[in-house]
Amino acid sequence: MSLTDPVADFLTRIRNAIRARQQKLDVPASKLKAEIARILKEEGYITSYKTQDEQGKSILRVYLKYGAGSQAAIRDLARVSRPGCRVYIGRDEIKRVQGGLGISIMTTPKGVMTGRQARREGVGGELLCEVW
């Protein structure tokens, strides 16, 4: 099975797992997905993540985070830049997500980071997704 957009698949699996109230989910691992998971953990949207090998395939296991009343930490995720329509923004064009309640994740020349970090570092890049 070949995926044209592995990041969109990753975000969809997270969204589906949250709606199904699952504690964890497994996705095929990649460096980019691991970096997105790292940011989600740093920003407090997931509990933890780890990569491991199962049957010779590398998988990324993400542990979802729920608050009081089993309210998910992630309300929703949106893919912004897609393979068919890439979205690149300069450092001055980085907007706040949901009035500062969410984060944007972008790839920059300095690596994968949040929009807030990119603004601080003074770099632009490809806007991968928004999480709130």
PETANOR-V206130 format. One record per residue. N is the residue number from 1. RES is the residue in three letters. PSI is psi in whole degrees, -180 to 180 (NA if undefined). OMEGA is omega in whole degrees, 0 to 359 (none if undefined). BURIAL is 1 if it has 24 or more other C-alpha atoms within 12 Angstrom, else 0. Layout:
N;RES;PSI;OMEGA;BURIAL + N;RES;PSI;OMEGA;BURIAL
This chain:
1;MET;120;179;0 + 2;SER;133;180;0 + 3;LEU;135;177;0 + 4;THR;-29;180;0 + 5;ASP;87;183;0 + 6;PRO;-31;180;1 + 7;VAL;-43;178;1 + 8;ALA;-39;177;1 + 9;ASP;-43;179;0 + 10;PHE;-48;181;1 + 11;LEU;-40;179;1 + 12;THR;-41;179;0 + 13;ARG;-38;177;1 + 14;ILE;-48;181;1 + 15;ARG;-47;181;1 + 16;ASN;-41;181;0 + 17;ALA;-39;179;1 + 18;ILE;-44;181;1 + 19;ARG;-30;179;0 + 20;ALA;5;179;0 + 21;ARG;36;179;0 + 22;GLN;153;180;0 + 23;GLN;-32;182;1 + 24;LYS;162;174;1 + 25;LEU;153;179;1 + 26;ASP;136;175;1 + 27;VAL;155;174;1 + 28;PRO;132;186;1 + 29;ALA;149;169;1 + 30;SER;162;181;0 + 31;LYS;-42;182;0 + 32;LEU;-44;179;1 + 33;LYS;-37;178;1 + 34;ALA;-39;178;1 + 35;GLU;-40;177;1 + 36;ILE;-43;179;1 + 37;ALA;-40;179;1 + 38;ARG;-44;180;1 + 39;ILE;-43;179;1 + 40;LEU;-37;179;1 + 41;LYS;-46;180;0 + 42;GLU;-37;183;0 + 43;GLU;-1;175;1 + 44;GLY;20;180;1 + 45;TYR;-24;176;1 + 46;ILE;159;181;1 + 47;THR;-53;179;1 + 48;SER;177;177;1 + 49;TYR;158;174;1 + 50;LYS;152;175;1 + 51;THR;142;178;1 + 52;GLN;162;179;0 + 53;ASP;130;174;0 + 54;GLU;124;183;0 + 55;GLN;43;177;0 + 56;GLY;2;178;0 + 57;LYS;140;179;0 + 58;SER;125;179;0 + 59;ILE;153;177;0 + 60;LEU;120;180;1 + 61;ARG;123;182;1 + 62;VAL;128;178;1 + 63;TYR;116;184;1 + 64;LEU;156;184;1 + 65;LYS;132;177;1 + 66;TYR;142;180;0 + 67;GLY;-154;180;0 + 68;ALA;141;180;0 + 69;GLY;30;182;0 + 70;SER;39;176;0 + 71;GLN;124;182;0 + 72;ALA;143;178;1 + 73;ALA;-33;178;1 + 74;ILE;119;177;1 + 75;ARG;-44;176;1 + 76;ASP;165;177;1 + 77;LEU;147;178;1 + 78;ALA;129;175;1 + 79;ARG;130;181;1 + 80;VAL;-61;181;1 + 81;SER;126;180;1 + 82;ARG;162;179;0 + 83;PRO;-34;180;0 + 84;GLY;-19;184;0 + 85;CYS;87;181;0 + 86;ARG;143;179;0 + 87;VAL;112;178;0 + 88;TYR;136;178;0 + 89;ILE;147;176;1 + 90;GLY;170;184;0 + 91;ARG;-25;180;1 + 92;ASP;-12;184;0 + 93;GLU;3;183;0 + 94;ILE;115;183;1 + 95;LYS;161;175;1 + 96;ARG;143;181;0 + 97;VAL;128;179;0 + 98;GLN;46;178;0 + 99;GLY;32;179;0 + 100;GLY;-2;180;0 + 101;LEU;-19;181;0 + 102;GLY;-176;177;1 + 103;ILE;154;170;1 + 104;SER;144;179;1 + 105;ILE;128;181;1 + 106;MET;154;174;1 + 107;THR;131;181;1 + 108;THR;171;175;1 + 109;PRO;-21;179;0 + 110;LYS;12;178;0 + 111;GLY;-176;180;0 + 112;VAL;130;181;1 + 113;MET;171;177;1 + 114;THR;163;177;1 + 115;GLY;-37;180;1 + 116;ARG;-45;179;1 + 117;GLN;-41;181;1 + 118;ALA;-40;178;1 + 119;ARG;-43;180;1 + 120;ARG;-41;181;0 + 121;GLU;-16;180;0 + 122;GLY;36;178;0 + 123;VAL;151;173;1 + 124;GLY;-172;179;1 + 125;GLY;-161;181;1 + 126;GLU;126;180;1 + 127;LEU;104;184;1 + 128;LEU;-56;185;1 + 129;CYS;168;175;1 + 130;GLU;141;181;1 + 131;VAL;135;175;1 + 132;TRP;NA;none;1
